[in-house]
Amino acid sequence: MADIVPKGLSDLLNLKIVLTPSDPSINTGKPLPVLDLDSLHKYSLHWVSSDGNNNSAAAPSSSLPGQRNLATNAPPTGSPAQRGLATNIPTAQAAISGQRNLASNRPSDSNPGQSNASGDITLTVKTLTGKSTMVKVKPDSQISDVKDSIRSSDGLGLSQGLKLLHLNKNLKDEATLKDSFITENATLFMIISAETVAPAFYMNAETFLHPKYDYQYGAADKTQFSRGNRRFIRPCGWMKKALRVLGKYENNTWLGVAGRQSETQSAGGEWPVAYHGTKKGDVEKLCRERSRNPVHQGQNFTPGKGIYTTSSPHLAEQQTESFDFEGHKYKMIFMDRVDMSYTAEYKVPSGGQDTYSITSEERVRPYCILFKKV
């Protein structure tokens, strides 16, 4: 049944996923990019707006003017030209020079443009799964110079579009590090723009999937389960195909792989379980109609664009299409973990107990793909 994964991803995410690196059906003349967790983030997660204005559920908005200061909740300051140096996109970067650290609520003690003895400053550039690249640049460099350094160190081609994010902002090429309050040892997040990446991928099943953790959920649960100290509504009737996520992030605590006293209880430090489907239009409509008041808002949640999930597998199932595989129809949804401290949770407008959440992008981590015959 491993072939059901590329079939579902191909049909429902409009990608071409193949199981051999040189598939004869794809004649590009170049090696196919390997399907990894970063690619899965990019093509499967749904962007939505926490203010209900959804221009696109598939990609971050390039302009959210007038967003409040993330640390103080005060209106944005500076001239319109200064505020235009970077447009807002949700990430969870913790600190910016001159503002408070979001994680500790302490004032930042770094100064814009601070550099080391060599005159260069060192920056850490991370992908959404935590893979890091260190680059050294001049304090007066522009963002375009930083991107060139990343391409040089990572071997990326010039045709590959890069987005760099810092403290919830998409950094514009013409902005300088000082303009953007980027200092020594700052961390930037890097996204390779979807529109410049080939829509065909080679899926190496041995490195992408983790069959040891595959599981067939039963028809019904009589016991309540907890994950991340929140109710875990198990996806009864679904077949779980596990992704190889162990060791891919800064640690495995978020997944709850250690310290669980029983199967029904939470492990220390783990994130709650959530789900999402593949029908973007349904997600946008749901978010537009919801209440403005969240039932939960994490201390680090940033208003603006974020990633949609729900704690209800039943709701996620309603938000996905079916596809054909070996003469049968199946549905596919994603099983994620979400960091609730970077999340706002809302009641579903139609009533009942179902909720959905909007979370900063790098704090949502798909770790399984679920399939069910319909």
Residue, then its C-alpha position, 0 to 999 in steps of 0.5 A: m500500500a506504499d503506492i497509495v501515498p504518491k497517488g493521493l498526493s498527486d491527485l489531491l495536491n496537483l503534484k506529480i509524485v513518482l517512485t523512481p528518480s528518473d521516471p520516463s513519464i517526466n522528461t525534464g532532462k534534470p534529476l527530479p527534486v526529492l520530496d521532503l518535509d519542506s516540500l510537504h509543508k509548502y504544498s499541503l498546508h493551507w494559509v488562512s487569515s486570522d482576521g477573516n480576509n483570505n486572499s489565498a489559502a495556499a500562500p502567504s499574503s504579500s501585504l498586510p498593512g498596519q499590523r500591530n507591533l508583535a511585542t507590544n500590541a501597539p499600532p505600527t510606527g515610522s513613516p509609510a516608506q519605513r513600514g513598507l520595507a518588509t511586508n508581514i508573513p506569520t512566523a514565530q521569530a522571538a526577538i527584534s532589536g528594540q522590542r521585547n523578546l516574545a518568549s521571555n518578555r524581556p527587552s532585547d539587548s542587541n543593537p542593529g548592525q552589531s558585528n563581530a571583530s572581522g566586520d561581518i555578522t553571522l546569521t542563521v538561516k533555517t528551513l521550516t523543518g529546522k535545517s540550518t545554514m550559517v552565512k556571514v555578511k556585512p552589516d550594511s548588506q541588503i537582503s538580496d546580498v543575504k540571498d546570494s550568500i545562501r544560494s552560494s552556500d546551499g548550491l541553489g540555482l539563481s532561478q529558485g525564488l527565495k523568501l526570507l522571513h524575520l519576525n513575521k515579516n517577508l524581507k524585501d530585496e532592497a531592504t538593508l539588515k539595519d532597516s530590518f533590525i537584523t543583528e549578529n546571530a539573528t535567525l531567518f526563515m527561508i522558503i523556496s517559492a512554490e511557483t519556482v519549484a518543479p511540480a514533479f517530485y521523486m518520493n524515496a519511500e525509505t527516507f520519506l515514510h516510516p512503516k514501523y509507525d503505520y497503524q490501522y485505527g479501529a471503527a470506534d473508541k470507547t476510551q478518551f485519549s490525550r495528546g499535548n494535554r488536550r483531547f485527542i480525537r483519534p481518526c477511527g476507521w483511517m489507515k495511518k501512513a507515518l512520515r519519517v520525522l524523527g530527528k528532523y527537527e530540533n528535538n523529538t519532544w513535540l512528538g511525545v516519543a518519551g515519557r508517556q505513562s500510558e497510551t491514553q495520556s499525554a507525554g511531557g512537552e508534546w504538542p497536541v494532534a490536529y488534522h487538515g484536508t485538501k479543499k482550500g475553498d472550504v477552509e477559506k469559507l469556514c474562516r470567513e464565517r467564524s466568530r472573531n473571538p477565539v476560545h483559546q489564544g496562545q501567548n505567542f500567537t501573532p494576528g495575520k496569516g497562519i496555517y489552518t488545522t482542526s482537532s476533528p478528523h470528521l471536519a477534516e474529512q469534509q474538507t477533502e476530495s476522494f481519489d481512485f486507487e486500485g479500483h476503489k475510492y479513498k479520502m486522504i487527510f493530514m495528521d499534524r502536531v501544533d504548538m498551541s502557544y503560537t495558535a488561536e482556536y475558534k469554534v466552528p460557525s455551525g455549532g457543536q463541539d468542533t473547533y479549528s485553529i490558525t497557527s504560525e507556519e513553522r509551529v505546524r508539523p505534519y507527521c502522518i498521512l491518513f487514508k480511508k476507503v469511501 
